[in-house]
């Protein structure tokens, strides 16, 4: 019995000595747990992004990183929850276009300009306008000409309504001066399936959602919606270079902390997460998902959010987009 007590005492003393050797700061780092809140269900692109970065940071920086999925209300449930969390740098949220779209369409309990500390603009995802591989339309101008010739007869699908892609469609519709029918779907995959079944004329979708069918030839890309052509589709022109102004639609994803999170904590997180997107074990996986690292942080990311908020407010107002 005495021997057991002695062993326990020795083990406890060993732990104390180890902690003393590590130092108080190191112990705090080892014990730290960071939660990344994802505003969408498990298994999607945003969820995979959070888990890839979380695993990399756990491996290289020490803290345990957990991912919590809180979908609903167009991502507003997650945004609201993190806006009210303790500003200690241990609760973060993946933000995207929806963080500035939602306040222009519905009442929300957060302000994209004041409820968060922007950490970093992490990645962007290009969008493509695609048609069925058997479609007679081989270029975007073919599609526009047909829409002019047959007002109201062609249909254009996106995930929606009131999404980045829906708003992007409304922008294009106004620029091209076409009368086409908008068909919303609950996700990018159902919209692509509708196109494969020839139920709609064209789809504006994430490149990652169409890549397999593009490679198989069952879909044809008419244009990309970024300002520059994308590496996987070097022969596909941008909408802008085809004569439609400075048209640009991209899904962007970043990281935010609750307002009043200490600046040094935000800076540390920015360093960790930008390094994670560039890690050799991570970057190729992101590219395969159609996610291209950006790495704009702090005040520059805040400026991006402000610019996007103003831009979406104008588009939504001009196109009279409403949530039913």
C-alpha positions as CSV (number, residue, x, y, z in Angstrom):
1,X,0.0,0.0,0.0
2,X,2.8,2.4,0.9
3,X,4.6,1.4,-2.3
4,X,1.5,2.4,-4.3
5,X,1.2,5.7,-2.6
6,X,4.9,6.4,-3.1
7,X,4.5,5.6,-6.8
8,X,1.6,7.9,-7.2
9,X,3.4,10.7,-5.4
10,X,6.5,10.2,-7.6
11,X,4.3,10.4,-10.7
12,X,2.6,13.6,-9.5
13,X,5.9,15.1,-8.7
14,X,7.1,14.1,-12.2
15,X,4.2,15.9,-13.8
16,X,4.9,19.1,-11.8
17,X,8.5,19.0,-12.7
18,X,7.6,18.5,-16.4
19,X,5.3,21.5,-16.3
20,X,8.0,23.6,-14.7
21,X,10.4,22.7,-17.4
22,X,7.8,23.5,-20.1
23,X,7.0,26.8,-18.6
24,X,3.6,28.4,-17.9
25,X,3.3,29.8,-21.5
26,X,4.0,26.5,-23.2
27,X,1.5,24.6,-20.9
28,X,-1.2,27.1,-21.8
29,X,-0.5,26.6,-25.5
30,X,-0.6,22.8,-25.2
31,X,-3.9,22.9,-23.2
32,X,-5.6,25.4,-25.6
33,X,-8.6,24.4,-27.6
34,X,-9.9,26.3,-30.5
35,X,-13.3,25.9,-32.0
36,X,-14.1,26.7,-35.6
37,X,-17.8,27.2,-36.3
38,X,-18.9,26.2,-39.8
39,X,-22.2,27.7,-41.0
40,X,-23.0,24.7,-43.2
41,X,-23.6,21.0,-42.7
42,X,-20.8,18.4,-42.5
43,X,-19.3,17.1,-45.7
44,X,-19.4,20.3,-47.8
45,X,-16.5,22.3,-49.2
46,X,-16.5,24.8,-46.3
47,X,-16.6,21.9,-43.7
48,X,-13.7,20.2,-45.5
49,X,-11.7,23.5,-45.5
50,X,-12.1,24.0,-41.8
51,X,-11.1,20.4,-41.0
52,X,-8.0,20.5,-43.2
53,X,-6.8,23.7,-41.7
54,X,-7.7,22.6,-38.1
55,X,-5.8,19.4,-38.5
56,X,-2.7,21.2,-39.8
57,X,-2.8,23.7,-37.0
58,X,-3.2,21.0,-34.3
59,X,-0.2,19.2,-35.8
60,X,2.1,22.2,-36.2
61,X,1.1,24.7,-33.5
62,X,-0.1,22.5,-30.6
63,X,-3.7,23.6,-29.8
64,X,-6.6,21.1,-30.2
65,X,-8.8,22.4,-33.0
66,X,-12.5,21.3,-33.1
67,X,-15.0,21.9,-35.9
68,X,-18.6,22.6,-35.0
69,X,-21.3,22.7,-37.7
70,X,-24.1,25.2,-37.1
71,X,-26.1,25.5,-40.3
72,X,-29.3,27.4,-40.7
73,X,-30.8,30.8,-41.7
74,X,-28.5,31.2,-44.6
75,X,-25.5,30.9,-42.2
76,X,-26.8,33.6,-39.8
77,X,-27.2,31.2,-36.9
78,X,-23.4,30.5,-36.9
79,X,-22.5,34.2,-37.4
80,X,-24.7,35.3,-34.5
81,X,-23.4,32.6,-32.2
82,X,-19.8,33.6,-32.7
83,X,-20.6,37.3,-32.5
84,X,-21.8,36.6,-29.0
85,X,-18.9,34.3,-28.0
86,X,-16.1,35.3,-25.6
87,X,-13.4,37.4,-27.4
88,X,-10.5,35.2,-26.4
89,X,-9.5,33.8,-29.8
90,X,-10.8,30.4,-29.0
91,X,-14.0,30.6,-30.9
92,X,-13.8,31.4,-34.6
93,X,-16.2,31.2,-37.6
94,X,-15.7,30.6,-41.3
95,X,-17.3,33.7,-43.0
96,X,-18.1,34.1,-46.7
97,X,-20.2,36.2,-49.0
98,X,-23.3,35.3,-47.0
99,X,-22.0,37.4,-44.0
100,X,-22.6,40.6,-46.0
101,X,-25.5,39.3,-48.2
102,X,-27.8,38.4,-45.3
103,X,-28.1,41.8,-43.6
104,X,-29.3,43.2,-47.0
105,X,-32.1,40.6,-47.2
106,X,-33.3,39.8,-43.7
107,X,-33.1,40.9,-40.1
108,X,-29.9,39.5,-38.5
109,X,-28.5,39.8,-35.0
110,X,-25.0,40.7,-36.1
111,X,-23.3,43.5,-38.0
112,X,-20.5,42.3,-40.4
113,X,-18.6,45.6,-39.8
114,X,-18.7,45.7,-36.0
115,X,-19.5,42.2,-34.6
116,X,-16.2,40.5,-35.7
117,X,-12.5,40.9,-35.8
118,X,-11.6,39.9,-39.4
119,X,-8.7,37.5,-39.2
120,X,-7.9,36.5,-42.8
121,X,-9.4,36.1,-46.3
122,X,-8.3,32.5,-46.7
123,X,-9.4,31.2,-50.1
124,X,-11.5,32.0,-53.1
125,X,-13.5,29.7,-55.3
126,X,-14.1,30.4,-59.0
127,X,-17.5,30.1,-60.6
128,X,-18.3,28.8,-64.1
129,X,-21.3,29.1,-66.4
130,X,-21.9,25.7,-67.9
131,X,-24.3,24.0,-70.3
132,X,-25.1,20.4,-71.1
133,X,-22.4,18.7,-73.2
134,X,-25.1,18.2,-75.9
135,X,-26.2,21.8,-75.9
136,X,-26.2,23.7,-79.2
137,X,-24.6,26.7,-77.3
138,X,-20.8,26.5,-77.7
139,X,-20.0,30.0,-76.4
140,X,-21.5,32.4,-74.0
141,X,-22.4,34.8,-76.8
142,X,-24.3,31.9,-78.5
143,X,-26.3,31.6,-75.2
144,X,-27.0,35.3,-75.0
145,X,-28.0,35.5,-78.7
146,X,-30.5,32.7,-78.2
147,X,-31.9,34.4,-75.1
148,X,-32.5,37.6,-77.1
149,X,-34.1,35.6,-79.9
150,X,-36.4,33.6,-77.5
151,X,-37.3,35.9,-74.5
152,X,-38.4,34.0,-71.4
153,X,-37.8,30.6,-73.0
154,X,-34.3,29.8,-71.7
155,X,-33.7,28.9,-68.0
156,X,-30.7,29.6,-65.8
157,X,-30.2,27.7,-62.5
158,X,-28.1,28.3,-59.4
159,X,-28.1,27.3,-55.8
160,X,-30.5,29.8,-54.2
161,X,-32.3,32.0,-53.9
162,X,-30.4,34.9,-52.3
163,X,-27.0,33.3,-52.7
164,X,-23.8,34.5,-54.3
165,X,-24.6,32.6,-57.4
166,X,-28.2,33.9,-57.6
167,X,-27.0,37.5,-57.2
168,X,-24.3,36.8,-59.8
169,X,-27.0,35.6,-62.2
170,X,-29.0,38.7,-61.6
171,X,-25.9,40.8,-62.4
172,X,-25.3,39.0,-65.6
173,X,-28.9,39.1,-66.7
174,X,-28.9,42.9,-66.4
175,X,-25.5,43.3,-68.1
176,X,-26.5,41.0,-71.0
177,X,-30.0,42.5,-71.2
178,X,-31.6,39.1,-71.4
179,X,-35.0,37.8,-70.4
180,X,-34.4,34.3,-69.0
181,X,-36.2,32.3,-66.3
182,X,-34.4,31.9,-63.0
183,X,-34.6,28.4,-61.4
184,X,-33.3,28.0,-57.8
185,X,-32.1,24.7,-56.4
186,X,-31.2,23.9,-52.7
187,X,-27.6,23.0,-53.6
188,X,-25.1,23.1,-56.4
189,X,-25.3,19.4,-57.0
190,X,-29.1,19.4,-57.6
191,X,-28.6,22.3,-60.1
192,X,-25.9,20.3,-62.0
193,X,-28.2,17.2,-62.0
194,X,-31.0,19.3,-63.5
195,X,-28.6,20.5,-66.2
196,X,-27.5,17.0,-66.9
197,X,-31.1,16.0,-67.3
198,X,-31.7,18.9,-69.7
199,X,-34.3,20.4,-67.4
200,X,-32.5,23.8,-67.5
201,X,-30.5,25.6,-70.1
202,X,-27.5,26.7,-68.1
203,X,-26.1,26.8,-64.6
204,X,-23.8,29.2,-62.7
205,X,-22.0,27.0,-60.2
206,X,-18.8,26.4,-58.2
207,X,-16.1,25.0,-60.4
208,X,-15.6,22.2,-57.9
209,X,-19.2,21.1,-58.3
210,X,-18.9,20.8,-62.1
211,X,-15.3,19.6,-62.6
212,X,-16.0,15.9,-62.9
213,X,-18.7,16.4,-65.5
214,X,-16.5,18.9,-67.4
215,X,-13.7,16.4,-67.5
216,X,-16.1,13.7,-68.7
217,X,-17.5,16.0,-71.4
218,X,-21.1,15.8,-70.1
219,X,-21.0,19.5,-69.3
220,X,-19.4,22.3,-71.3
221,X,-17.9,25.5,-69.7
222,X,-18.9,28.7,-71.6
223,X,-17.2,31.2,-69.3
224,X,-15.6,31.6,-65.9
225,X,-16.8,34.5,-63.7
226,X,-13.5,35.6,-62.1
227,X,-11.6,38.5,-63.6
228,X,-8.8,36.2,-64.8
229,X,-9.0,32.8,-66.4
230,X,-8.4,29.9,-64.1
231,X,-5.6,27.4,-64.3
232,X,-7.7,24.2,-64.8
233,X,-9.6,25.9,-67.7
234,X,-7.0,27.9,-69.5
235,X,-9.1,28.0,-72.8
236,X,-12.3,29.1,-71.2
237,X,-12.7,32.9,-71.3
238,X,-13.9,35.1,-68.5
239,X,-17.3,36.8,-68.7
240,X,-15.6,40.2,-68.6
241,X,-13.3,39.5,-71.5
242,X,-16.3,38.6,-73.6
243,X,-17.5,42.2,-73.4
244,X,-19.6,42.2,-70.2
245,X,-18.0,45.1,-68.3
246,X,-15.9,44.2,-65.2
247,X,-18.3,41.3,-64.3
248,X,-16.9,39.3,-61.4
249,X,-18.4,36.6,-59.2
250,X,-16.3,34.7,-56.8
251,X,-17.1,32.8,-53.6
252,X,-14.7,33.9,-50.9
253,X,-14.1,32.3,-47.5
254,X,-12.3,33.7,-44.6
255,X,-11.9,33.5,-40.8
256,X,-13.3,35.9,-38.2
257,X,-13.2,36.1,-34.4
258,X,-15.7,37.9,-32.1
259,X,-15.2,41.7,-31.8
260,X,-12.7,42.9,-29.2
261,X,-10.5,39.8,-29.6
262,X,-7.0,41.1,-28.7
263,X,-5.0,42.3,-31.7
264,X,-2.0,40.1,-30.8
265,X,-4.3,37.0,-30.7
266,X,-5.8,37.9,-34.1
267,X,-2.3,38.4,-35.6
268,X,-1.2,35.0,-34.2
269,X,-4.3,33.3,-35.7
270,X,-3.7,35.0,-39.1
271,X,-0.1,33.7,-39.1
272,X,-1.3,30.2,-38.3
273,X,-4.1,29.9,-40.7
274,X,-2.3,31.5,-43.7
275,X,0.6,29.2,-43.2
276,X,-1.8,26.2,-43.0
277,X,-3.3,27.1,-46.4
278,X,0.2,27.0,-47.9
279,X,1.4,23.8,-46.2
280,X,2.5,21.1,-48.7
281,X,0.1,18.7,-47.1
282,X,-2.8,21.1,-47.4
283,X,-2.5,23.4,-50.5
284,X,-2.8,20.6,-53.1
285,X,-6.0,19.3,-51.4
286,X,-7.5,22.8,-51.4
287,X,-6.7,23.3,-55.1
288,X,-8.4,20.0,-55.9
289,X,-11.5,21.3,-54.2
290,X,-11.3,24.5,-56.3
291,X,-10.2,26.6,-53.4
292,X,-7.3,29.0,-54.1
293,X,-5.4,30.4,-51.2
294,X,-5.4,34.2,-50.9
295,X,-4.0,35.2,-47.5
296,X,-5.3,38.8,-47.1
297,X,-5.4,39.5,-43.4
298,X,-6.4,42.1,-40.8
299,X,-7.3,45.6,-42.0
300,X,-7.0,44.5,-45.7
301,X,-9.6,41.8,-45.1
302,X,-11.8,44.2,-43.2
303,X,-11.6,46.5,-46.3
304,X,-12.7,43.6,-48.5
305,X,-15.7,42.9,-46.3
306,X,-16.7,46.6,-46.4
307,X,-16.3,46.7,-50.2
308,X,-18.4,43.5,-50.6
309,X,-21.1,44.8,-48.3
310,X,-21.5,48.0,-50.3
311,X,-21.4,46.1,-53.6
312,X,-24.0,43.5,-52.6
313,X,-26.3,46.2,-51.2
314,X,-26.2,48.0,-54.5
315,X,-26.8,44.8,-56.6
316,X,-29.7,43.6,-54.3
317,X,-31.3,47.0,-54.4
318,X,-30.9,47.5,-58.2
319,X,-32.2,43.9,-59.0
320,X,-34.9,44.1,-56.3
321,X,-33.9,40.8,-54.9
322,X,-36.1,39.7,-51.9
323,X,-36.3,36.7,-49.6
324,X,-39.7,35.1,-49.9
